[in-house]
Amino acid sequence: MLMKRSSLLTIAGSDSGGGAGVQADLKTFAAHGFHGVSVITAVTSQNTLGIQSILPLDEEVVVDQLESVCSDFEPSFAKTGMLYTSETIEVVRDCLIEYDIPFVVDPVMRAETGRRLLLKGALSTLESLIGSASAVTPNRFEAEELTGITIESIDDARAAALKLSEMGADSVIITGGHLDGRDLVLRDGVFEVVDGGLLEGGTHGAGCTYSAALTANLALGSDIFRSARMAKRFVSEAIRSSRRVGHGVAPVAQLDRAIRDAERYTVLESVSHAVRRLEECEECAVLIPEVGSNIAMAVSGASRLGDVAGVEGRIVKLHGRARSVGCIAFGATSHVGRIVLAAMRFDQSLRSAMNIRHSPAILDACRRLNLHLESFSREDEPPGEQTMEWGTAHAFEKSREKPDVIYDRGGVGKEAMIRLLGRDAHDVVERAITIAKIVGGSRGGGGLGESDP
């Protein structure tokens, strides 16, 4: 029997550009592990440059949506965003109270361009909704409009928060994106300042994302102070991860962290599986050089060794088999990791590499597989260069096509080495196993030997 998954409800406008409103809320809920359900109050024609038109939905349509989701999904928490009219605010308040759903009010009043998202006559009705809320999350300008207090400092924000608490909300958070980046939290007469700064990155949808993250953390059981800190951290990372997708203000990237974490897990699993395949292969010991081997794989767009996973302590030859002597971790291999990063500068798809023993037999096996080989000489390395970066780059630069194998014949105190390149760890290890079997078969058949040219 499937366990019932907790749902969160957003009641807000639809952003056709996908950056704010219901779309931002649902992505934020998903990033926190919740199933998101939605009630759309207005349809906006909107992109990164602004809002072109607003179509508020009749309150009857809003009620139908509320009844539909609340009667089936039983949301554990809700949040409101753009409500636009007094009539919509009233039916939303009545339904949330009827179904006993705690909720956060994001008192959306204006778009970033200044266009009103709440009719002027609806302000007093919004105040009545705030009176039943678990928390209200105005920014500086919304708090000023709700309280009549000009906010230019944290002390001003404290005065405004006290006045907002008099409306009845359990907690008040005045967000600092339009002030100095700090948020002010008020609960039961206790203030807490959540530190922050003004960040570089796209901010379209930041307010919606913050209040949705706050809602999710409250639903997870955190108190208002911890929820505010966690929401601040989440939206800050979403801003830093934003990417330009239009010609105006870039939307925040709510799912970027989840996607990156998922990819890092996949890379670790891929390298781990590759190591197991090597250890299971009886012939693969022939590939292990005196200094040991390693297999590495990077995440997409990797730019540093911390983005490349490998074996801590390398892979060695033990009792005639290839054996890893450490765990799989990011940043574990400097040698092969730098090969991967250097190769990715020429081809982003080449995210994996493995160093193996240099021998004529192994090189011949690579040729039998129709792999493209390229080499470099350590004698040509300019002073001050790192061999792995320079050698890999040099091989790419002089090659007419993308190399699958890069080798060198060593130098004084340096073992000769072969490097296999591939799209992922599975690609590289299967190629290595095939090479090992060719070399092993040639030995057993009395043909190709280790010293053959």
C-alpha positions as CSV (number, residue, x, y, z in Angstrom):
1,M,0.0,0.0,0.0
2,L,1.4,3.4,-1.0
3,M,1.9,5.9,1.9
4,K,0.0,9.1,1.5
5,R,2.3,12.0,0.6
6,S,1.8,15.4,2.3
7,S,0.6,18.2,0.1
8,L,1.1,21.9,0.2
9,L,-1.3,24.4,-1.4
10,T,-0.5,27.6,-3.2
11,I,-3.2,30.2,-4.0
12,A,-1.8,32.7,-6.4
13,G,-1.6,34.1,-9.9
14,S,-0.1,32.2,-12.8
15,D,3.1,33.6,-14.4
16,S,3.3,32.6,-18.0
17,G,7.1,33.2,-17.8
18,G,7.4,30.6,-15.2
19,G,9.4,32.7,-12.8
20,A,7.0,33.8,-10.1
21,G,3.5,33.1,-8.8
22,V,2.1,29.5,-8.8
23,Q,5.0,28.2,-10.9
24,A,7.6,29.4,-8.5
25,D,5.7,28.0,-5.5
26,L,5.2,24.6,-7.0
27,K,8.9,24.3,-7.8
28,T,9.8,25.3,-4.3
29,F,7.4,22.8,-2.8
30,A,8.9,20.1,-5.0
31,A,12.4,21.0,-3.9
32,H,11.4,20.5,-0.3
33,G,9.9,17.1,-1.0
34,F,6.2,18.0,-1.1
35,H,3.5,17.4,-3.6
36,G,2.2,20.9,-4.6
37,V,-1.4,21.7,-5.4
38,S,-2.6,25.0,-6.7
39,V,-5.5,27.4,-7.0
40,I,-5.0,30.1,-9.6
41,T,-6.6,33.4,-8.8
42,A,-5.5,35.3,-12.0
43,V,-3.8,34.6,-15.3
44,T,-1.0,37.0,-16.1
45,S,0.6,37.5,-19.5
46,Q,4.1,37.9,-18.2
47,N,7.8,37.5,-19.1
48,T,11.1,38.7,-17.6
49,L,10.5,42.2,-18.9
50,G,7.2,42.7,-17.1
51,I,3.4,42.0,-17.0
52,Q,1.5,42.7,-20.2
53,S,-2.0,41.8,-19.0
54,I,-3.9,40.5,-16.0
55,L,-7.1,38.4,-16.2
56,P,-8.5,37.9,-12.7
57,L,-10.7,34.7,-12.4
58,D,-14.2,34.9,-11.0
59,E,-14.4,34.0,-7.4
60,E,-16.7,31.1,-8.3
61,V,-13.9,29.6,-10.3
62,V,-11.5,30.1,-7.3
63,V,-14.0,28.5,-5.0
64,D,-14.3,25.5,-7.3
65,Q,-10.6,25.0,-7.3
66,L,-10.3,25.4,-3.6
67,E,-13.1,22.8,-3.0
68,S,-11.5,20.4,-5.5
69,V,-8.0,20.4,-4.0
70,C,-8.9,20.7,-0.3
71,S,-11.5,18.0,-0.3
72,D,-9.1,15.4,-1.8
73,F,-5.5,16.3,-1.0
74,E,-6.0,17.6,2.5
75,P,-3.0,20.1,2.4
76,S,-1.0,20.3,5.6
77,F,-0.2,24.0,4.9
78,A,-1.0,26.7,2.4
79,K,0.3,30.0,1.2
80,T,-1.3,32.9,-0.6
81,G,0.3,35.2,-3.2
82,M,-1.4,37.4,-5.7
83,L,-5.2,37.6,-4.8
84,Y,-6.0,40.8,-6.7
85,T,-9.6,41.4,-5.5
86,S,-11.5,41.7,-2.3
87,E,-13.9,39.0,-3.4
88,T,-11.1,36.5,-4.0
89,I,-9.5,37.3,-0.6
90,E,-12.8,36.7,1.1
91,V,-13.5,33.3,-0.4
92,V,-9.9,32.2,0.1
93,R,-10.1,33.1,3.8
94,D,-13.4,31.4,4.3
95,C,-12.2,28.2,2.7
96,L,-8.9,28.0,4.5
97,I,-10.7,28.5,7.8
98,E,-13.4,25.9,6.9
99,Y,-10.8,23.3,6.1
100,D,-8.7,24.3,9.1
101,I,-5.5,24.7,7.0
102,P,-2.8,26.9,8.5
103,F,-1.4,29.4,6.0
104,V,1.3,32.0,5.2
105,V,0.3,35.3,3.6
106,D,2.7,36.8,1.1
107,P,0.9,40.1,0.6
108,V,1.7,40.6,-3.0
109,M,0.7,44.1,-4.1
110,R,3.0,45.2,-7.0
111,A,5.1,43.6,-9.6
112,E,8.8,44.6,-9.8
113,T,7.8,47.0,-12.6
114,G,5.4,48.8,-10.3
115,R,2.2,47.4,-11.8
116,R,-0.5,46.7,-9.1
117,L,-1.3,43.1,-8.3
118,L,-3.8,44.0,-5.6
119,L,-6.6,46.5,-6.3
120,K,-6.5,49.5,-3.9
121,G,-9.9,48.8,-2.5
122,A,-8.8,45.3,-1.4
123,L,-6.2,46.4,1.1
124,S,-8.6,46.3,4.1
125,T,-9.8,42.8,3.1
126,L,-6.2,41.6,2.9
127,E,-5.7,42.8,6.5
128,S,-8.5,40.6,7.6
129,L,-6.8,37.6,5.9
130,I,-3.6,38.5,7.7
131,G,-5.4,38.3,10.9
132,S,-6.0,34.6,10.5
133,A,-2.5,33.7,9.2
134,S,0.2,31.7,10.8
135,A,2.7,34.2,9.3
136,V,2.8,37.2,7.0
137,T,5.9,37.9,4.8
138,P,5.8,41.5,3.4
139,N,8.8,43.1,1.8
140,R,9.7,46.7,2.8
141,F,7.3,48.4,0.4
142,E,4.4,46.0,1.3
143,A,5.0,46.6,5.0
144,E,5.0,50.3,4.4
145,E,1.7,50.2,2.6
146,L,0.1,48.0,5.2
147,T,1.3,50.0,8.2
148,G,1.9,53.5,6.9
149,I,5.4,53.4,8.5
150,T,8.4,54.4,6.3
151,I,11.1,51.7,6.7
152,E,14.7,52.8,6.3
153,S,16.3,50.7,9.0
154,I,15.9,47.6,11.1
155,D,14.4,49.8,13.9
156,D,11.8,51.0,11.5
157,A,11.1,47.4,10.5
158,R,10.6,46.5,14.2
159,A,8.0,49.2,14.5
160,A,6.2,48.0,11.4
161,A,6.3,44.4,12.5
162,L,4.7,45.3,15.8
163,K,1.9,47.1,14.0
164,L,1.4,44.1,11.6
165,S,1.3,41.7,14.6
166,E,-1.6,43.8,15.9
167,M,-3.6,42.6,12.8
168,G,-3.6,39.1,14.3
169,A,-1.0,37.1,12.5
170,D,0.9,34.7,14.7
171,S,4.3,35.7,13.2
172,V,5.6,38.6,11.1
173,I,8.6,38.5,8.8
174,I,9.7,41.6,7.0
175,T,12.0,40.5,4.3
176,G,15.1,42.6,3.5
177,G,15.6,42.3,-0.2
178,H,14.7,45.9,-0.7
179,L,16.5,47.1,2.4
180,D,19.9,45.8,3.4
181,G,19.4,42.1,2.8
182,R,18.5,41.3,6.5
183,D,15.1,39.8,7.4
184,L,13.3,40.7,10.6
185,V,11.2,38.0,12.4
186,L,8.7,38.7,15.1
187,R,6.8,36.0,17.2
188,D,5.2,36.5,20.6
189,G,7.1,39.8,21.1
190,V,10.5,38.2,20.3
191,F,12.5,39.6,17.5
192,E,15.2,37.8,15.5
193,V,17.3,39.3,12.7
194,V,18.3,36.9,10.0
195,D,21.5,38.1,8.5
196,G,22.0,38.3,4.7
197,G,23.2,40.6,2.0
198,L,22.2,41.9,-1.4
199,L,23.1,39.1,-3.8
200,E,24.1,39.1,-7.4
201,G,21.8,37.1,-9.6
202,G,18.2,37.1,-10.9
203,T,15.6,37.9,-8.4
204,H,12.3,37.4,-10.4
205,G,10.1,35.2,-8.1
206,A,12.3,35.6,-5.1
207,G,9.5,36.8,-2.8
208,C,7.2,34.0,-3.9
209,T,10.0,31.5,-3.5
210,Y,10.9,32.7,0.0
211,S,7.3,32.5,1.3
212,A,6.9,29.1,-0.3
213,A,10.1,27.8,1.3
214,L,8.9,29.2,4.7
215,T,5.6,27.4,4.2
216,A,7.4,24.1,3.5
217,N,9.6,24.4,6.5
218,L,6.7,25.2,8.8
219,A,4.9,22.1,7.4
220,L,8.0,20.1,8.2
221,G,7.6,21.1,11.8
222,S,10.2,23.8,12.2
223,D,9.4,26.8,14.4
224,I,9.1,30.2,12.7
225,F,12.7,31.3,13.5
226,R,14.3,28.2,12.1
227,S,11.9,28.2,9.1
228,A,12.9,31.8,8.4
229,R,16.6,31.0,8.4
230,M,16.0,27.9,6.2
231,A,13.9,29.9,3.8
232,K,16.5,32.6,3.6
233,R,19.2,30.1,2.8
234,F,17.0,28.5,0.2
235,V,16.1,31.7,-1.7
236,S,19.7,33.0,-1.5
237,E,21.0,29.9,-3.2
238,A,18.2,30.1,-5.8
239,I,19.2,33.6,-6.6
240,R,22.9,32.8,-6.9
241,S,21.9,29.8,-9.2
242,S,19.7,31.9,-11.5
243,R,20.3,31.8,-15.2
244,R,19.3,34.3,-17.8
245,V,16.5,32.9,-19.9
246,G,14.9,36.1,-21.3
247,H,15.9,39.7,-21.9
248,G,14.9,41.0,-18.5
249,V,15.3,40.1,-14.8
250,A,16.3,36.4,-14.6
251,P,14.1,34.1,-12.5
252,V,15.5,32.4,-9.4
253,A,16.4,28.7,-9.8
254,Q,14.5,26.8,-7.1
255,L,15.5,23.3,-8.3
256,D,19.1,23.9,-9.1
257,R,20.4,22.5,-5.8
258,A,18.3,19.4,-6.1
259,I,19.4,18.8,-9.6
260,R,23.1,19.3,-8.7
261,D,22.8,17.0,-5.7
262,A,21.1,14.4,-7.8
263,E,23.8,14.6,-10.4
264,R,26.6,14.3,-7.8
265,Y,24.9,11.2,-6.4
266,T,24.6,9.7,-9.9
267,V,28.3,10.4,-10.5
268,L,29.3,8.7,-7.3
269,E,27.2,5.7,-8.2
270,S,28.7,5.6,-11.7
271,V,32.3,5.6,-10.4
272,S,31.4,3.1,-7.6
273,H,29.9,0.7,-10.2
274,A,33.0,1.2,-12.5
275,V,35.3,0.3,-9.6
276,R,33.3,-2.9,-8.9
277,R,33.5,-3.9,-12.5
278,L,37.3,-3.5,-12.4
279,E,37.6,-5.6,-9.3
280,E,35.4,-8.3,-10.8
281,C,37.5,-8.5,-13.9
282,E,40.2,-11.2,-13.6
283,E,42.3,-9.7,-16.5
284,C,42.3,-6.1,-15.3
285,A,45.3,-6.4,-13.0
286,V,47.4,-6.1,-16.2
287,L,46.2,-2.5,-16.5
288,I,47.4,-1.3,-13.1
289,P,50.6,0.8,-13.2
290,E,53.3,0.8,-10.5
291,V,52.0,4.1,-9.1
292,G,48.4,2.8,-9.0
293,S,45.4,3.7,-11.1
294,N,42.3,5.8,-10.6
295,I,39.1,6.4,-12.4
296,A,37.3,9.7,-12.2
297,M,34.2,11.3,-13.4
298,A,33.0,14.9,-13.3
299,V,29.6,16.5,-13.0
300,S,28.3,18.6,-15.9
301,G,30.1,21.9,-16.3
302,A,32.8,20.9,-13.8
303,S,35.4,23.6,-13.2
304,R,37.3,22.4,-10.1
305,L,38.6,19.2,-8.5
306,G,35.7,19.3,-6.0
307,D,33.4,18.6,-9.0
308,V,35.3,15.4,-9.9
309,A,34.8,12.1,-8.1
310,G,37.4,9.4,-7.8
311,V,38.9,6.8,-5.5
312,E,40.6,7.9,-2.3
313,G,44.0,6.2,-2.2
314,R,43.8,4.9,-5.8
315,I,43.4,1.4,-7.3
316,V,46.2,-1.0,-6.9
317,K,47.2,-4.6,-7.8
318,L,46.6,-6.9,-4.9
319,H,46.9,-10.7,-5.1
320,G,46.7,-10.6,-8.9
321,R,43.5,-8.5,-9.0
322,A,42.7,-4.8,-9.2
323,R,41.6,-3.5,-5.8
324,S,40.5,-0.1,-4.6
325,V,42.0,1.0,-1.3
326,G,39.6,3.9,-0.5
327,C,36.2,5.3,-0.7
328,I,34.6,7.1,-3.7
329,A,34.5,10.8,-3.1
330,F,34.6,14.2,-4.8
331,G,38.0,15.8,-4.9
332,A,39.7,12.4,-4.1
333,T,42.0,12.4,-7.2
334,S,44.1,15.3,-8.2
335,H,46.0,13.4,-10.9
336,V,43.1,12.0,-13.0
337,G,40.8,14.8,-11.9
338,R,43.0,17.3,-13.6
339,I,43.0,15.2,-16.8
340,V,39.2,15.2,-16.8
341,L,39.0,19.0,-16.3
342,A,41.6,19.6,-19.0
343,A,39.7,17.4,-21.5
344,M,36.4,19.1,-20.7
345,R,37.9,22.4,-21.7
346,F,38.0,21.0,-25.2
347,D,34.9,18.8,-25.1
348,Q,32.3,19.1,-22.3
349,S,31.0,15.5,-23.0
350,L,34.4,14.0,-22.0
351,R,33.7,13.8,-18.3
352,S,35.6,10.7,-17.3
353,A,39.1,9.3,-17.4
354,M,41.3,6.5,-16.1
355,N,45.0,6.1,-16.0
356,I,46.4,2.7,-16.9
357,R,49.8,1.0,-17.4
358,H,51.8,1.9,-20.5
359,S,52.9,-1.0,-22.6
360,P,53.1,-1.7,-26.4
361,A,50.6,-4.5,-25.9
362,I,48.0,-2.2,-24.3
363,L,48.6,0.5,-27.0
364,D,48.1,-2.2,-29.7
365,A,44.9,-3.3,-28.0
366,C,43.7,0.3,-28.2
367,R,44.5,0.4,-31.9
368,R,42.6,-2.9,-32.4
369,L,39.5,-1.2,-31.0
370,N,39.9,1.7,-33.5
371,L,40.5,4.2,-30.7
372,H,42.1,7.4,-31.6
373,L,45.5,7.7,-29.9
374,E,47.5,10.8,-29.2
375,S,50.7,11.4,-27.2
376,F,52.8,14.0,-25.7
377,S,56.4,14.1,-24.5
378,R,57.3,15.4,-21.0
379,E,60.5,16.8,-22.5
380,D,58.4,19.4,-24.4
381,E,56.6,20.6,-21.2
382,P,57.2,24.3,-20.6
383,P,58.6,25.3,-17.2
384,G,56.0,26.0,-14.6
385,E,53.3,23.9,-16.3
386,Q,51.3,21.1,-14.6
387,T,52.0,17.9,-16.6
388,M,48.4,16.6,-16.5
389,E,46.8,19.8,-17.7
390,W,49.5,20.7,-20.2
391,G,49.9,17.1,-21.6
392,T,46.1,16.7,-22.1
393,A,45.7,20.1,-23.7
394,H,48.8,19.6,-25.9
395,A,47.4,16.2,-27.1
396,F,44.0,17.8,-28.0
397,E,45.6,20.8,-29.7
398,K,47.8,18.7,-32.0
399,S,45.2,16.0,-32.7
400,R,43.0,16.2,-35.9
401,E,40.2,14.5,-34.1
402,K,39.1,14.0,-30.5
403,P,41.5,11.6,-28.8
404,D,40.1,8.6,-26.9
405,V,43.6,7.7,-25.5
406,I,46.4,10.0,-24.5
407,Y,49.8,8.5,-23.5
408,D,53.4,9.5,-22.8
409,R,56.6,7.5,-22.5
410,G,57.5,8.9,-19.1
411,G,60.7,10.7,-18.0
412,V,63.3,10.8,-15.3
413,G,61.6,9.4,-12.2
414,K,58.2,9.4,-14.0
415,E,56.4,6.3,-15.1
416,A,55.1,6.1,-18.6
417,M,51.3,6.2,-18.6
418,I,48.2,5.8,-20.7
419,R,45.0,7.7,-20.1
420,L,41.6,6.5,-21.3
421,L,38.9,9.2,-21.9
422,G,35.2,8.8,-22.1
423,R,31.7,10.2,-21.6
424,D,31.2,8.6,-18.2
425,A,32.8,6.1,-15.8
426,H,30.8,3.2,-17.3
427,D,32.1,4.1,-20.8
428,V,35.7,4.2,-19.6
429,V,35.7,1.1,-17.5
430,E,34.0,-1.1,-20.2
431,R,36.7,0.1,-22.6
432,A,39.4,-0.7,-20.0
433,I,37.9,-4.2,-19.5
434,T,37.8,-4.9,-23.2
435,I,41.5,-3.8,-23.5
436,A,42.5,-6.0,-20.6
437,K,40.7,-9.0,-22.2
438,I,42.5,-8.4,-25.5
439,V,45.9,-8.2,-23.8
440,G,45.1,-11.3,-21.7
441,G,43.9,-13.2,-24.7
442,S,47.0,-12.3,-26.7
443,R,49.3,-13.5,-23.9
444,G,47.4,-16.7,-23.5
445,G,47.5,-17.4,-27.2
446,G,51.3,-16.8,-27.4
447,G,50.8,-13.9,-29.8
448,L,50.9,-10.3,-28.8
449,G,53.3,-9.9,-25.8
450,E,54.0,-7.0,-23.4
451,S,57.3,-6.2,-25.2
452,D,56.0,-6.4,-28.7
453,P,56.2,-3.1,-30.6
